[in-house]
Amino acid sequence: MTKKRIILFGILFIAVEIIVGLVIILADQGAFTKKEENTHLSYVGLWEPAIINPLIEEYQRDNPKVSIEYEEKDPKRYFETLRNSLASDAPPDIFWWHSGWGPMLKNDLALLTESVLAAFDFEKTYYPVTKLDAKIGGGYRGIPLEFDGLALIYNKDLLKAKKLSNPPKTWTDLQRTYVPALSRVDENKTIISSAIALGTANNIANFSEIMGLLFLQNGVIFAKDGKINIDKSLALNGDNLGDKAAEFYIAFTKNPKVWDTAQPDSIRAFARGKVAMIFLPVHKLPTLQSQIKAAGGKVKFGVARVPQPPNVVPISWASYWLSGVSAKSKNQLEAWKFIKFLGERENLKKIFQEEAKIRKIGRPYPRIDMARELRSDPLLGAYVSDAPFAKSWYLHPDTFDGALNDKIVEKLKELVDTMLRGSGSTPSSLKKFSDAAVSIIAQYGGLGGITER
């Protein structure tokens, strides 16, 4: 090797060492690491900002590359504005959706990321009804952050005056004992005081959900084999279970007459001591409290689990909101991580506490492992105790969707009104309602991908 080549190799060796050294230094300084980009999440829902913003700030402190903007929407216009937003090129990353909206939003909801919350963990964390409502197209598409349903609200003093120490546990007890003891009519059969608000549509809060509960408790299967089955559920003896449930509901307007269309709204009637028992979801308890206060504040009420048919597995009702992620979102993973954060035990407690400050009552936790924390609560315990047995269908009156639920509720109202007028047989009226439900659900692609119940 010539002297010239030795010098050349030496220069190349030194150059390589310098380059390698520079690469090591730059790598240590992160020059070759892809910079983590900031993620912005938009979130729309129905909570007041004071409830959710503290948790957003906490999440952002722990995740400085994530920014979250929350916007409270008007409940009465929420569905309309949400549908428009989801159809646009800039939908919210995270949004509330109601448990009865599955057929309408099935193409707008992203699948829950398994790495964030596996299906197995979801199912052991939340009440069984979520397997029916949140599972669409074979996967979960929302995480519930609250739970609601129905409970029996009763006037403590009216029951006590008749030596009825506890509210009825079965519908049989209600009919045989509580209705005769608590109902009064004059010689013209005008109702003076009522045992319970049942039997009509226009003046009973959540009448459609009460009827839905009765259908379910009587064994009606709303959907089967991808088809509506409301008018086809039969008992072993051939009785139509839907007919029997509808007739049971209407019977409270007949003999003995317990309720009728001349009565005021059920919440107002209860607040004035005119009816001993009504059914309400948690989110209407603040309204009841306000009306009692406006009426003089004399009514003392208790909250009990819904009555059941005797000697059967309990069935209750569910209606609640979930947080989901837009199928168009470019930040689905980070969105699901934030929703999971909100659903952690300690954070649900914070949400509950803030909601209670604003509304006086927080809505129950959606997690099975938190049930014991509210089971002894005088207002919420009944809802929590019934939650494991809850079912539902598209009969929710307070979502203001102007579509699936509102339309089916309107058709159920027509069924009740027809039966009250006596202008059609129960089987023909129920079939008409069932056919209308088929037509309405068909507008949203039918039950395809939706878990039947």
C-alpha positions in Angstrom: 0.0 0.0 0.0 1.4 3.4 -1.0 1.9 6.2 1.4 -0.8 8.2 -0.5 -3.4 5.4 0.1 -2.6 5.2 3.8 -3.2 8.9 4.2 -6.5 8.6 2.2 -7.8 5.7 4.4 -6.8 7.6 7.5 -8.8 10.7 6.4 -11.8 8.5 5.6 -11.6 6.8 8.9 -11.5 10.1 10.8 -14.4 11.4 8.7 -16.6 8.3 9.5 -15.8 8.7 13.2 -16.9 12.3 13.1 -20.1 11.5 11.2 -20.9 8.7 13.6 -20.3 11.0 16.6 -22.5 13.6 15.1 -25.3 11.1 14.5 -25.1 9.9 18.1 -25.3 13.5 19.4 -28.2 14.4 17.2 -30.1 11.2 18.1 -29.6 12.0 21.8 -31.1 15.4 21.2 -34.1 13.8 19.4 -33.3 15.1 16.0 -34.4 11.8 14.4 -37.4 11.3 16.5 -40.7 12.1 14.9 -42.2 15.0 16.9 -45.4 14.2 18.7 -48.1 16.3 17.1 -50.7 18.1 19.2 -54.2 16.5 19.2 -57.3 18.6 19.4 -60.6 16.9 20.4 -64.0 18.5 20.1 -66.7 17.2 22.4 -70.4 18.0 22.5 -72.9 16.9 25.1 -75.6 17.9 27.5 -73.7 18.5 30.7 -73.1 22.0 31.9 -69.5 23.0 31.3 -69.0 23.3 35.1 -69.4 19.6 35.4 -67.0 18.5 32.7 -64.4 21.3 32.4 -62.5 20.4 35.6 -61.9 16.9 34.3 -60.9 18.2 30.9 -58.3 20.4 32.6 -57.0 17.5 34.7 -56.7 15.3 31.6 -54.9 18.0 29.7 -52.4 18.5 32.5 -51.5 14.8 32.3 -51.6 14.8 28.5 -50.1 18.2 27.5 -50.2 17.3 23.8 -54.0 17.0 23.9 -56.4 19.9 23.9 -60.2 19.3 24.4 -63.0 21.8 23.7 -66.4 20.9 25.2 -69.7 22.5 24.1 -73.0 22.1 25.9 -76.0 21.8 23.5 -79.7 22.5 23.8 -81.4 19.2 24.7 -84.5 20.0 22.6 -82.4 20.6 19.5 -79.5 18.3 20.2 -80.3 15.5 17.9 -81.0 17.7 14.9 -77.8 19.7 15.4 -75.8 16.5 16.0 -77.1 14.8 12.8 -76.1 17.9 10.8 -72.7 18.0 12.4 -72.0 14.3 11.8 -73.0 14.7 8.1 -70.5 17.6 7.7 -66.8 17.5 7.0 -66.0 18.6 10.5 -68.0 16.5 13.0 -67.2 16.5 16.7 -64.7 13.9 17.7 -66.7 12.9 20.8 -70.5 13.2 21.3 -73.3 12.1 23.5 -75.8 9.7 22.1 -78.9 8.2 23.7 -79.3 4.5 24.3 -82.3 4.5 22.0 -80.5 6.1 19.0 -78.5 3.0 17.8 -80.4 2.4 14.5 -80.1 6.1 13.5 -76.4 6.5 14.3 -75.0 3.1 13.5 -73.0 4.5 10.5 -71.7 7.5 12.4 -70.3 5.7 15.5 -66.7 4.4 15.5 -66.0 1.1 17.1 -64.6 1.2 20.6 -60.9 0.6 20.3 -60.0 -2.8 21.9 -56.7 -1.6 23.1 -58.5 1.1 25.1 -61.3 -1.1 26.5 -61.7 -4.7 25.5 -65.1 -6.2 25.0 -64.6 -8.5 27.9 -63.8 -5.7 30.2 -66.7 -3.6 28.9 -69.1 -6.4 29.7 -68.0 -7.0 33.2 -67.9 -3.2 34.0 -71.3 -2.1 32.8 -74.9 -3.3 33.3 -76.2 -6.0 31.0 -78.5 -3.7 29.1 -75.5 -2.0 27.5 -74.8 -5.2 25.6 -78.0 -4.6 23.8 -77.9 -0.8 23.4 -74.2 -0.1 22.8 -73.3 -3.2 20.7 -73.9 -2.4 17.0 -72.5 -4.3 14.1 -70.8 -6.8 16.4 -68.8 -4.2 18.4 -69.3 -1.6 21.1 -69.7 2.0 20.0 -70.2 3.9 23.2 -69.3 4.1 26.9 -72.0 5.1 29.4 -71.2 7.8 31.9 -74.5 7.6 33.8 -77.5 5.4 34.2 -81.3 6.1 34.4 -84.5 4.2 34.3 -87.8 4.2 36.1 -88.8 4.0 39.7 -92.0 4.2 41.7 -92.4 7.5 43.4 -94.9 7.4 46.4 -96.4 9.9 48.8 -95.3 8.7 52.3 -98.1 10.4 54.2 -100.9 9.1 52.0 -99.6 5.5 52.3 -99.1 5.9 56.0 -102.6 7.2 56.5 -104.0 4.0 55.1 -101.5 1.9 57.2 -99.5 0.9 54.2 -96.0 0.9 55.5 -94.3 0.2 52.2 -95.1 0.8 48.5 -96.3 -2.2 46.5 -93.7 -4.8 45.3 -96.0 -6.5 42.9 -98.6 -5.4 40.4 -101.0 -7.8 42.1 -100.5 -6.1 45.5 -101.0 -2.7 43.7 -104.4 -3.8 42.3 -105.7 -5.7 45.3 -104.6 -3.5 48.2 -103.3 -0.1 47.2 -105.8 0.9 44.5 -108.9 0.3 46.8 -107.2 2.0 49.7 -105.9 5.1 48.0 -108.5 5.8 45.2 -111.6 7.9 45.8 -114.4 8.9 43.3 -117.6 10.9 43.9 -121.1 9.8 43.0 -120.5 10.9 39.4 -117.4 8.7 39.3 -115.2 11.8 39.1 -111.8 11.1 40.6 -111.2 12.9 43.9 -107.9 11.3 44.6 -105.9 8.6 42.8 -103.8 5.7 43.8 -101.5 5.8 40.8 -101.2 7.5 37.4 -101.6 4.8 34.9 -103.8 4.2 31.8 -103.6 7.3 29.7 -100.9 8.9 27.4 -101.2 12.7 27.4 -101.1 13.4 31.1 -98.6 10.8 32.4 -94.9 11.5 32.4 -93.0 8.8 30.5 -96.1 6.8 29.7 -94.4 5.1 26.8 -91.6 3.8 29.0 -94.1 2.6 31.6 -95.9 0.7 28.9 -92.6 -0.6 27.6 -91.8 -1.9 31.0 -95.2 -3.7 31.2 -94.7 -5.2 27.7 -91.3 -6.5 28.8 -92.5 -7.8 32.2 -95.3 -9.7 30.4 -92.9 -11.5 28.2 -93.2 -9.5 25.0 -90.2 -9.8 22.7 -90.0 -6.5 20.7 -87.7 -7.8 17.9 -86.9 -11.4 16.7 -85.1 -12.7 13.7 -84.5 -9.2 12.4 -88.3 -8.4 12.5 -90.6 -6.5 14.8 -92.4 -9.0 17.0 -94.5 -6.8 19.3 -97.9 -8.3 18.3 -96.6 -11.9 17.8 -95.4 -12.8 21.3 -97.6 -15.6 22.6 -98.0 -17.3 26.0 -98.1 -21.1 26.2 -101.9 -21.0 26.3 -102.0 -18.9 23.1 -102.7 -15.6 24.8 -101.1 -12.6 23.0 -98.7 -11.1 25.6 -98.8 -7.7 24.0 -102.6 -7.5 24.1 -102.6 -8.5 27.7 -100.0 -5.9 28.7 -101.9 -3.1 26.9 -105.2 -4.1 28.4 -103.6 -4.2 31.9 -102.4 -0.6 31.4 -105.8 0.7 30.1 -107.7 -1.1 33.0 -106.7 1.7 35.4 -109.1 4.0 33.6 -112.0 1.6 34.0 -113.6 -0.2 36.9 -112.3 0.7 39.4 -111.5 4.1 37.9 -108.1 5.2 39.1 -107.0 7.7 36.5 -108.4 9.4 33.4 -107.7 12.1 30.8 -109.3 14.8 32.9 -106.5 14.6 35.5 -103.6 17.1 35.5 -100.1 16.1 34.5 -99.0 13.3 36.7 -96.0 15.2 38.2 -98.2 18.2 39.0 -100.9 16.0 40.5 -98.4 14.2 42.7 -96.9 17.5 43.9 -100.4 18.6 44.9 -101.1 15.4 46.8 -103.8 14.3 44.3 -102.2 11.0 43.3 -100.3 8.7 45.7 -97.9 7.1 43.2 -96.3 7.9 39.8 -93.3 6.6 37.8 -90.3 8.8 37.0 -86.7 8.6 35.8 -84.0 10.2 37.9 -83.6 13.2 35.6 -87.1 14.3 36.4 -86.8 14.2 40.2 -85.5 17.8 40.3 -88.6 18.8 38.4 -90.8 17.0 40.9 -89.0 18.7 43.8 -89.5 22.1 42.2 -93.2 21.5 41.7 -93.6 20.2 45.3 -91.9 23.4 46.5 -94.2 25.6 44.3 -97.3 23.8 45.6 -96.4 24.5 49.2 -93.8 21.8 49.9 -96.1 19.6 51.9 -95.6 16.3 50.0 -93.0 14.0 51.3 -92.0 11.3 48.8 -90.1 8.1 48.7 -88.6 6.2 45.8 -89.1 2.5 45.4 -88.2 -0.2 42.8 -90.8 -0.7 40.1 -93.5 -3.4 40.8 -93.0 -6.8 39.3 -95.3 -9.6 38.3 -95.3 -12.2 41.1 -92.8 -15.1 41.1 -90.7 -14.1 38.1 -87.2 -12.8 37.5 -87.4 -9.0 37.9 -87.4 -6.7 34.8 -86.9 -3.0 35.0 -86.4 -0.2 32.5 -83.3 1.6 31.2 -82.8 5.0 29.4 -79.3 6.6 29.5 -76.7 8.5 27.6 -73.3 7.3 26.3 -70.3 9.0 24.9 -69.2 7.9 21.5 -66.6 8.8 18.8 -67.3 9.9 15.3 -66.5 7.4 12.6 -65.0 10.4 10.7 -62.7 11.5 13.5 -59.0 11.4 12.7 -58.2 11.1 16.4 -60.3 8.1 17.4 -57.7 6.5 19.6 -57.1 9.6 21.7 -60.9 10.3 21.8 -61.5 6.8 23.3 -58.7 7.3 25.8 -60.4 10.5 27.1 -63.8 8.8 27.3 -62.3 5.9 29.2 -60.7 8.5 31.6 -64.1 10.1 32.2 -65.5 6.6 33.0 -63.0 5.8 35.8 -64.5 5.4 39.2 -63.0 8.5 40.8 -63.9 10.7 37.8 -67.5 9.5 37.8 -67.7 10.5 41.5 -66.4 14.0 40.5 -69.0 14.2 37.8 -71.8 13.1 40.2 -70.7 15.6 42.8 -70.7 18.5 40.3 -74.0 17.5 38.8 -75.6 17.3 42.3 -74.4 20.9 43.0 -76.3 22.1 39.9 -79.4 19.9 39.9 -79.5 18.8 43.6 -79.4 15.2 42.4 -76.7 13.4 40.4 -77.5 10.6 38.1 -76.5 7.1 39.1 -73.2 5.6 38.1 -73.2 3.2 35.1 -70.6 0.8 36.6 -71.6 -2.4 38.3 -68.7 -2.1 40.8 -70.1 1.3 42.0 -73.6 0.1 42.7 -73.0 -0.3 46.4 -72.1 3.3 46.8 -75.6 4.4 45.9 -77.7 1.4 46.9 -78.6 3.0 50.3 -79.3 6.4 48.8 -83.0 7.3 49.6 -83.5 8.8 46.1 -81.2 6.7 43.9 -81.0 3.3 45.6 -84.1 2.0 43.8 -82.7 2.8 40.4 -79.4 1.2 41.2 -81.0 -1.9 42.6 -83.1 -2.4 39.5 -80.2 -1.6 37.0 -79.0 -5.2 36.7 -82.5 -6.3 35.5 -83.0 -3.4 33.1 -84.1 -3.7 29.4 -85.4 -1.1 26.9 -86.7 -0.4 23.4 -87.3 2.6 21.2 -89.9 4.2 23.4 -87.9 7.0 25.1 -89.9 10.3 25.2 -87.2 12.7 26.4 -84.5 12.5 23.7 -86.2 15.0 21.4 -85.0 13.1 18.4 -88.0 14.0 16.3 -87.4 10.7 14.6 -87.2 7.0 15.8 -88.3 7.3 19.4 -90.6 10.3 19.1 -92.4 8.7 16.1 -92.8 5.3 17.8 -94.0 7.1 21.0 -96.6 9.0 19.0 -97.9 5.7 17.5 -98.1 4.2 21.0 -100.1 7.2 22.1 -102.5 6.5 19.2 -102.8 2.9 20.4 -103.7 4.1 23.9 -106.1 6.7 22.7 -107.8 4.2 20.4 -108.3 1.7 23.3 -109.6 4.5 25.6 -112.2 5.4 23.0 -113.1 1.7 22.5 -113.0 2.3 18.8 -111.0 -0.8 18.0 -110.1 -4.2 19.3 -106.9 -4.7 21.2 -105.4 -7.1 18.7 -106.1 -4.9 15.7 -104.8 -1.8 17.6 -101.6 -3.5 18.6 -101.0 -4.8 15.1 -101.5 -1.3 13.8 -98.9 -0.1 16.3 -96.5 -2.9 15.4 -96.9 -2.2 11.6 -96.2 1.5 12.2 -93.0 0.6 14.2 -91.8 -1.6 11.3 -92.3 1.3 8.9 -90.5 3.8 11.2 -87.5 1.6 11.9 -87.2 0.8 8.1 -86.5 4.5 7.6 -83.2 4.0 9.4 -82.1 0.8 7.7 -84.1 -1.5 9.9 -82.6 -3.5 12.7 -79.5 -4.6 10.7 -76.5 -4.6 13.0 -78.5 -3.8 16.1 -78.7 -6.4 18.9 -82.3 -7.7 19.1 -84.2 -7.6 22.3 
